């Protein structure tokens, strides 16, 4: 484990949005659900689709390619064709900066 790495500013992720970030080889998204931030992988586990180009409703993101759905608060798959959950990451705020643990 590396520790916490700054990935963005909280203001870049207004409520109801997804913000893509790259940290080295990791392609993540920071998601704001009702004012609470979550960090997950942003590539669908079914195919190579960027979930930040999909649709977010409440805590559920829908993949733009084959419509798999994931709960961003837990990474859990909500419907196929995906069967593997998204990896989630611990996140913390320091002032207005968002940090993700690796």
Secondary structure, DSSP 8 states (H G I E B T S, - for coil): ---EEEEEEGGGS-TT-EEEEEETTEEEEEEEETTEEEEEE-B-SSSS-BGGGSEEETTEEE-TTT--EEETTT--EEESS--S---EE-EEEETTEEEEE-
